[in-house]
Amino acid sequence: VVLGRNVLLATEFYQPLSERQYFFVAPQLRYSNKPLDLYVDDLLSAEYQDQSAVAQFDVGANFLQYGQARLGVAIGERRFSQQSGSVALPSGGTTNIRAAVFDLKLDQLAGVNFPTGGWAAAANLYSQLDALGGDNPYNKWRAGAGAAASAGRHTFEVAVSAAGKLGSDPIPLYDQFELGGFLRLSGLAQGQLRTQDYQFVRLGYRTKLADIPLFEGMYFGASLEAARARPFVPVWRGEFVD
């Protein structure tokens, strides 16, 4: 459960298919209600509320202590309501979600929020399928990797990622990739840059200033971030049903 400006209610039933848990199934339910802010250059052009309800069924495999892969089918609906600004999405419009999803996650980082060493990698494929009744079919991919290394209280990090569309169908505005916000082009607002494809790199440094009981500690850090991206075109192509 996540409450606040972004609302998320989600649950998953994880069922191993053997004692060693090499394979599993995992049905999921998710409801989210979050803002979708659209920028043109540096100006906030429109504000929408993005609501979605999705049921997903995954089958997967665990790679010992390294990570896991999942292949699933997602079925649901998204609805958009305009709060302010110019029209870029039809207010009250809905789109049907009928998608195949592949996820690969490998994680050998030493630590969750402030890793001191190790590496991680992830990849995702998403295909909206008109054969299952999905609106506005498209395919997209995303991949990334990162590593951390420490010397005493000093930690250095590097992260790279890239994403784009597969095939000739464009990714609709509401599902394009987002950049902006903390450690994702920190000088921009959260999700300010929406794009069909991007390449991103981040170099980071932090040092632990003090240990604090019950917490991970107090840190000082800095990051250098750069990206190459193609900004969105603020039009829709009739993919919604009023």
LINRA-V454369 format. One record per pair of residues at least 12 apart in sequence whose ideal C-beta (glycine too) atoms are under 6 Angstrom apart, sorted by sequence separation. I is the first residue (numbers start at 1). J is the second residue. If there is no record, write none. Layout:
i	j
I	J
I	J
This chain:
i	j
14	26
36	48
58	70
59	71
127	139
180	192
80	93
107	120
146	159
178	191
180	193
206	219
207	220
12	26
13	27
36	50
58	72
126	140
163	177
179	193
57	72
79	94
106	121
145	160
206	221
12	28
34	50
56	72
57	73
125	141
178	194
77	94
78	95
105	122
144	161
205	222
11	29
33	51
56	74
124	142
176	194
177	195
77	96
104	123
176	195
204	223
10	30
32	52
54	74
55	75
123	143
76	97
103	124
142	163
177	198
202	223
203	224
9	31
31	53
54	76
122	144
53	76
74	97
75	98
102	125
202	225
8	32
30	54
53	77
121	145
74	99
101	126
140	165
141	166
171	196
201	226
7	33
29	55
52	78
120	146
73	100
74	101
99	126
100	127
139	166
200	227
6	34
28	56
51	79
119	147
139	167
72	101
99	128
198	227
199	228
27	57
50	80
71	102
98	129
117	148
138	169
140	171
165	196
198	229
26	58
48	80
49	81
117	149
70	103
115	148
117	150
138	171
164	197
197	230
25	59
48	82
98	132
116	150
195	229
196	230
69	104
98	133
163	198
195	230
24	60
47	83
98	134
136	172
193	229
47	84
96	133
162	199
23	61
47	85
67	105
96	134
194	232
46	85
67	106
96	135
116	155
161	200
22	62
45	85
46	86
66	106
67	107
95	135
185	225
21	62
45	86
48	89
160	201
46	88
185	227
54	97
159	202
158	203
157	204
179	227
156	205
38	88
155	206
154	207
153	207
153	208
176	232
173	232
172	239
114	216
136	239
135	239
95	239
95	240
88	234
89	236
93	240
94	241
93	242
90	240
92	242
39	192
